[in-house]
Amino acid sequence: MWTGQQVVEERGAETGAVASPLSGLLPGGGIRPGTAVGAGGDLPLLLALAALAAADAVAWAAVGVPELGGLAAAQAGLDLATGLVVSDPGPRAAQVLAVLLESVPVVLVGASVRVPERAVRRLRAVMRRSGAVLLAAGRWPGADVQLRVAPAGWTGVGRGHGLLRGRRVTVTAGGRGAAAAPRSAELWLPGPDGLVGVVERGAAETVPSGARADLRVVG
């Protein structure tokens, strides 16, 4: 079995050694073993966090994340060959998570998964013992780091024509302990290459996600 000590040794006390544009938002520059991080309901952010956390892990799992597609996961950098998917954990979600957190280094949890407060405390104890990381699609009670994505905009579309190339967002982080001081960063999530990236000054203008550009007939 993949033990917590092995997780810590393999990934290091801090996973910040894995370079990522998200590092500046996370205490110590990475996702620490035995902690929980909330992605604020944003699937691209959840996948970017998972790719960062699973970079040096032997396996990852997703519980109750039906919107997770194999292509999107692979493009984000997750190894599909090492992934385990539980589409619907049902009423025994807490027990399913406990088993996975004992043996899988990185576990993604969907926003629809509900766990009683007393079970959350037990899961935290399991994570501390095993060194596993829990990444929640939405808010997670007592998350060490809680991220939030501001209203996004897309680049690549002009006035009714063009191709979407990248989504420009502002990600804000807060949390407990070392993560208590709020931090924010402007990122491509995803960028033109499909990965998370830092927005450089002078980047192309975006179309706000709620805006409607004028359409015209072509062809």
C-alpha positions in Angstrom: 0.0 0.0 0.0 1.1 3.6 -0.7 1.8 4.9 2.8 1.6 8.5 4.0 5.4 8.4 4.8 6.1 7.4 1.2 3.9 10.2 -0.1 5.8 12.8 2.0 9.1 11.4 0.9 8.2 11.2 -2.8 6.6 14.6 -3.0 8.7 16.4 -0.4 7.5 18.3 2.7 6.4 21.0 0.2 5.4 20.3 -3.3 6.4 23.8 -4.4 9.4 22.3 -6.2 7.0 21.8 -9.1 7.0 25.1 -10.9 3.4 26.4 -11.5 1.8 29.8 -12.0 -0.4 28.8 -9.1 2.6 28.6 -6.7 2.3 32.2 -5.6 -1.2 31.6 -4.3 -0.2 28.7 -2.2 1.6 28.6 1.2 5.2 27.6 0.6 4.6 27.7 -3.2 2.8 24.3 -3.3 0.1 22.0 -2.0 1.3 20.6 1.2 0.6 16.9 2.0 -2.3 16.3 4.3 -4.1 19.5 3.4 -7.4 20.4 1.7 -7.8 23.0 -1.0 -11.1 24.4 -2.4 -11.3 25.4 -6.1 -14.3 27.8 -5.8 -16.5 25.8 -8.2 -14.1 26.3 -11.2 -13.3 23.1 -13.1 -10.3 24.4 -15.0 -8.8 25.6 -11.6 -9.6 22.2 -10.0 -7.7 20.4 -12.9 -4.8 22.8 -12.6 -4.5 22.1 -8.9 -4.8 18.4 -9.5 -2.0 18.5 -12.1 0.2 20.3 -9.7 -0.5 18.0 -6.7 -0.3 14.8 -8.8 3.0 15.8 -10.6 5.0 13.5 -8.4 2.2 11.2 -7.2 1.7 7.6 -8.3 -2.1 7.9 -8.5 -5.1 10.3 -8.3 -8.9 9.8 -7.8 -12.0 11.8 -8.6 -15.2 11.3 -6.5 -18.5 12.8 -7.6 -17.1 14.9 -10.5 -19.3 13.9 -13.4 -18.3 17.0 -15.4 -14.7 15.7 -15.5 -13.8 14.5 -19.0 -10.8 12.4 -19.9 -9.6 14.9 -22.6 -9.7 17.9 -20.3 -7.9 15.9 -17.6 -5.2 14.8 -20.0 -4.8 18.3 -21.4 -4.4 19.7 -17.9 -1.5 17.3 -17.3 -3.1 14.4 -15.4 -2.0 10.9 -16.2 -5.2 9.0 -17.1 -3.5 5.7 -16.6 -3.1 6.4 -12.9 -6.6 7.9 -12.3 -9.6 6.3 -10.5 -13.1 7.7 -11.0 -16.0 7.2 -8.7 -18.9 8.9 -10.5 -21.5 8.7 -7.7 -20.4 7.7 -4.2 -24.0 7.8 -3.0 -24.9 8.1 0.7 -21.5 6.5 1.8 -19.4 9.4 0.4 -17.5 9.8 3.7 -16.5 6.2 3.8 -15.5 6.2 0.1 -13.3 9.3 0.7 -11.7 7.8 3.8 -10.7 4.6 1.9 -9.2 6.7 -1.0 -7.4 9.2 1.2 -5.7 6.3 3.0 -4.2 4.9 -0.3 -4.4 7.6 -3.0 -2.1 10.7 -2.8 -4.5 13.1 -4.6 -8.3 13.0 -4.3 -10.7 15.3 -6.2 -14.2 15.8 -4.7 -17.2 17.2 -6.6 -19.2 20.1 -5.4 -22.3 17.9 -5.0 -20.6 15.5 -2.5 -22.0 16.2 1.0 -20.1 15.0 4.0 -21.3 15.6 7.7 -19.1 17.9 9.8 -18.0 15.1 12.1 -16.9 13.0 9.1 -14.9 16.0 7.8 -13.0 16.0 11.0 -12.3 12.3 10.7 -11.2 12.8 7.1 -8.8 15.5 8.1 -7.2 13.1 10.6 -6.9 10.5 7.8 -5.2 13.1 5.6 -2.7 14.1 8.2 -1.8 10.4 8.8 -1.6 9.4 5.1 -0.2 12.7 3.6 -3.0 12.7 1.0 -4.3 15.9 -0.6 -8.0 16.6 -1.0 -9.0 19.0 -3.8 -12.6 20.2 -3.6 -14.4 21.5 -6.6 -16.4 23.8 -4.4 -16.0 25.0 -0.8 -14.8 22.4 1.6 -15.4 22.9 5.4 -12.1 23.8 7.1 -10.1 23.9 3.8 -6.5 25.0 4.5 -6.6 27.1 1.3 -9.8 28.3 -0.4 -9.4 29.7 -4.0 -12.0 31.8 -5.8 -12.1 32.8 -9.5 -13.4 36.2 -10.5 -15.7 36.6 -13.5 -13.7 35.4 -16.5 -13.1 36.7 -20.0 -12.1 35.0 -23.2 -9.6 36.1 -25.8 -9.6 35.3 -29.5 -13.2 36.4 -30.4 -13.6 39.7 -32.1 -17.0 41.2 -32.9 -18.8 38.0 -33.6 -16.1 36.0 -35.2 -12.8 34.3 -34.3 -11.8 31.3 -32.1 -11.7 31.2 -28.4 -8.0 30.9 -27.5 -7.7 31.5 -23.7 -9.6 32.4 -20.6 -8.3 35.3 -18.5 -9.2 35.2 -14.8 -8.3 36.6 -11.5 -7.7 34.0 -8.8 -7.9 35.0 -5.2 -6.6 32.8 -2.3 -7.3 32.8 1.4 -7.5 30.2 4.1 -6.1 29.3 7.5 -2.7 29.7 9.1 0.0 30.5 6.5 -2.8 31.0 3.9 -4.7 33.6 6.0 -3.3 36.6 4.2 -5.2 37.0 0.9 -3.3 36.7 -2.3 -4.4 37.2 -6.0 -3.0 36.6 -9.4 -4.2 37.2 -13.0 -3.9 34.0 -14.9 -4.7 32.3 -18.2 -7.0 29.4 -17.1 -6.6 27.8 -19.6 -4.2 29.6 -21.9 -3.8 29.2 -25.7 -1.8 26.0 -25.0 -4.5 24.5 -22.8 -2.5 25.0 -19.6 -2.5 27.5 -16.8 -0.2 30.5 -17.3 0.6 34.0 -16.0 -1.0 36.9 -17.8 1.8 39.2 -19.0 1.3 42.9 -19.3 0.0 44.0 -22.6 -1.9 40.7 -23.2 -4.7 40.7 -25.7 -8.0 42.1 -24.7 -10.7 39.7 -23.6 -14.4 39.4 -24.2 -16.2 39.2 -20.8 -17.9 35.9 -20.3 -21.3 37.5 -20.0 -20.9 39.9 -22.9 -22.6 39.3 -26.3 -20.6 40.4 -29.3 -22.4 41.5 -32.5 -22.9 38.6 -34.9 -22.8 38.7 -38.7 -23.5 36.2 -41.4 -20.4 34.8 -43.1 -19.9 32.5 -46.0 
